[in-house]
């Protein structure tokens, strides 16, 4: 893979290459968005995951809602979301999300969550309730969900599927060889099974996944992963650069910064393989400009 090794600053932290520079965000817009989310007691993955696109997306009035609290029952080594004993499930959260979607006049919304291994259905019912609440208030809104693997429980997969979101996404995150190290409480084959089963249960929905590069994978492994996802029934794919959330031992350090030309090549390979849409770039994240992927898959 044509990539750069991370350079070190005087503080010992990885210096980002020039292609990560972005225009200064509209801080007034960001502040107003934060006030809105806090007033409803809502979480966003934009904040919890330290997304580098938060300023861009929030400046456009777009956000990804994170339901089921802000504490995850898993401790994946790439993720910034706090892990530990989870919050109690808020039964009013689906309606609060729906009201916020209405106030923001969104056309397209992404709903994700922390992993909730402590719940019998691992949160699938709460996802479904949120989808129903949004549709009851704003039936014209298109909905994408980004779910944990629900431990591949058939009942949970069916509960989520019965709500029929337009896009169902579950992130594979990394190549098969690195998966046990990067996300020790998940399984590579189980994620593929979940994606495949979602496709079987939702023939009218688009199936989506995402993975990171820069963790030490080879180009051959990247292409193999893309083939695995396509064979599992994925229509939409996003590929982005891994950035370590902190310098804590828990978090894997960046092994390589992949340059923009390589990302473009991965996008070309994916489209040639047969994906309906591929978004690939250093700053790309699974929910980044999500509506664009949906529209392009529809041919609009």
Secondary structure, DSSP 8 states (H G I E B T S, - for coil): --EE--EE-TTS-EE--GGG------HHHHHHHHHHHHHTT-EEHHHHTT-TTHHHHHHTT--EEEES-S-BS---TT--S-BSS-----TTHHHHHHHHHHHHT-SEEEEEE---TTSTTTTHHHHHHHHHHHHHH-TT-EEEEE---GGG-HHHHHHHHHT--SEEE---BS-HHHHHHH-TTS-HHHHHHHHHHHHHH-TTSEEEEEEEE-SS--HHHHHHHHHHHHHTT--EEEEEE---S-SSTTS-----EE-HHHHHHHHHHHHHHT-SEEEEETT--TTTTHHHHHHHHHT-
